[in-house]
Amino acid sequence: MANLKTTFAGLELKNPVIAASSGFTASPERCKKLEEAGVAAIVLKSIFEEQIAEQTQKWLGDDLGEAADSLAAYVRGDVLNTYINLIKSVKAAVSIPVIASICCSRLGEWSSFAKVIEDAGADALELNIMSVCTDKEYVYGSFEEQQVDIYSAVKAAVNIPVVIKLGQGLTNPVATVNSFYAHGARDIVLFNRHYQTDIDIENIKPVSGEVCSTPADICERLRWTAICSALIPSVNFAISGGVHSGSDVVKALLVGARTVEVCSALYKKGATAASEMLSGIEDWMNRHGYDSVEQFRGKLNAGNISDETSFERTQFFAAVHSNHYNIEY
Ligand SMILES: Cc1cc2nc3c(=O)[nH]c(=O)nc-3n(C[C@H](O)[C@H](O)[C@H](O)COP(=O)(O)O)c2cc1C
């Protein structure tokens, strides 16, 4: 039998398939099903900065009087307690590692939250630092600096490994990863999927775009993982985004990722998506004569291929002129 073992976030994992943070990981029952389907670890649904702000706003309305601060503190305590209960109930339900998740965009009180989350028994903590920058006076690089500051504050507060889940659309993910690395980060997920916006042209209003990814979404992640894992080999990478089959997991491993964090495939197919992925990886390894993941992981990262520009190509010129896609031009 093929050995699918790998490591990520200081955890020994029986295979590379991790259930990503989402509603699918928001209850012990669902997490148990994911464990039965074979996932190696679970990232719990995030505790959200927005969740606290929205709940406070709902209760307070426009009243920003004296009660505001104490109500906000009460809401924070309430949201945090609910999250602690989630960690404890999932830890009691499964025997695989459980990674808690915080979604935030400002420093705030996340370092004290992180300590409470560690005390509740989480095996690691993932930080999902996302925001849409629209400041006209924006100073280039300041968003990334702020992310590193949040990471450093949280990291200093806990002993469990802290994973960074980066959002898409960074100008230079290599520099961002390197900056986190310089501040002690060793485990990075490329990339979170942003809420998608779309337009309903009949009712003439903005609406939510497609919630789930498609396999095409993996391509940008393969590019950046291939480059980052070659240039910053001491960082452990996970790919999240567009992983829908065993073949997609194999692609992620070939470019140097240690694990994948899967969400949309679970929403589309249920927990069996994970067991199908695992048999897909094993099948590929058997056909190619590999006994363990480490024998082929990183074989196609940017440092291990003869044409290192493959991952840096931005124009379609070569592909079109080789007529690889049978396109008329
Ligand atoms: C419905 C839904 C809910 C999600 N909730 C969270 C969340 O709470 N925290 C988080 O870090 N990512 C969240 N994500 C992002 C996923 O964890 C994952 O990184 C992203 O969807 C890309 O993986 P995929 O292509 O397999 O869906 C969510 C995604 C979806 C579709």
The ligand as an SDF file (V2000), in Angstrom:
LIG
                    3D

 31 33  0  0  0  0  0  0  0  0999 V2000
  -18.9050   28.3700    1.7460 C   0  0  0  0  0  0  0  0  0  0  0  0
  -17.4690   28.6340    2.0980 C   0  0  0  0  0  0  0  0  0  0  0  0
  -17.1400   29.0010    3.4030 C   0  0  0  0  0  0  0  0  0  0  0  0
  -15.8130   29.2740    3.7400 C   0  0  0  0  0  0  0  0  0  0  0  0
  -15.4950   29.6470    5.0220 N   0  0  0  0  0  0  0  0  0  0  0  0
  -14.1920   29.8970    5.3430 C   0  0  0  0  0  0  0  0  0  0  0  0
  -13.8170   30.2620    6.6640 C   0  0  0  0  0  0  0  0  0  0  0  0
  -14.6340   30.3540    7.5820 O   0  0  0  0  0  0  0  0  0  0  0  0
  -12.5050   30.5230    6.8960 N   0  0  0  0  0  0  0  0  0  0  0  0
  -11.5370   30.3980    5.9370 C   0  0  0  0  0  0  0  0  0  0  0  0
  -10.3460   30.6060    6.2210 O   0  0  0  0  0  0  0  0  0  0  0  0
  -11.8620   30.0400    4.6820 N   0  0  0  0  0  0  0  0  0  0  0  0
  -13.1520   29.8000    4.3620 C   0  0  0  0  0  0  0  0  0  0  0  0
  -13.4760   29.4220    3.0870 N   0  0  0  0  0  0  0  0  0  0  0  0
  -12.3910   29.2270    2.1070 C   0  0  0  0  0  0  0  0  0  0  0  0
  -12.0170   27.7320    2.0400 C   0  0  0  0  0  0  0  0  0  0  0  0
  -11.4840   27.2870    3.2730 O   0  0  0  0  0  0  0  0  0  0  0  0
  -10.9970   27.4330    0.9420 C   0  0  0  0  0  0  0  0  0  0  0  0
   -9.7440   27.9790    1.2910 O   0  0  0  0  0  0  0  0  0  0  0  0
  -11.3930   28.0260   -0.4220 C   0  0  0  0  0  0  0  0  0  0  0  0
  -12.7620   27.8040   -0.6780 O   0  0  0  0  0  0  0  0  0  0  0  0
  -10.5680   27.4110   -1.5550 C   0  0  0  0  0  0  0  0  0  0  0  0
  -10.6840   26.0010   -1.5910 O   0  0  0  0  0  0  0  0  0  0  0  0
  -11.7080   25.2340   -2.5890 P   0  0  0  0  0  0  0  0  0  0  0  0
  -11.3700   25.5950   -3.9670 O   0  0  0  0  0  0  0  0  0  0  0  0
  -11.4690   23.7830   -2.2670 O   0  0  0  0  0  0  0  0  0  0  0  0
  -13.0700   25.6880   -2.2140 O   0  0  0  0  0  0  0  0  0  0  0  0
  -14.8000   29.1530    2.7410 C   0  0  0  0  0  0  0  0  0  0  0  0
  -15.1490   28.7880    1.4300 C   0  0  0  0  0  0  0  0  0  0  0  0
  -16.4590   28.5310    1.1060 C   0  0  0  0  0  0  0  0  0  0  0  0
  -16.7830   28.1350   -0.3120 C   0  0  0  0  0  0  0  0  0  0  0  0
  1  2  1  0
  2  3  1  0
  2 30  2  0
  3  4  2  0
  4  5  1  0
  4 28  1  0
  5  6  2  0
  6  7  1  0
  6 13  1  0
  7  8  2  0
  7  9  1  0
  9 10  1  0
 10 11  2  0
 10 12  1  0
 12 13  2  0
 13 14  1  0
 14 15  1  0
 14 28  1  0
 15 16  1  0
 16 17  1  0
 16 18  1  0
 18 19  1  0
 18 20  1  0
 20 21  1  0
 20 22  1  0
 22 23  1  0
 23 24  1  0
 24 25  2  0
 24 26  1  0
 24 27  1  0
 28 29  2  0
 29 30  1  0
 30 31  1  0
M  END
$$$$
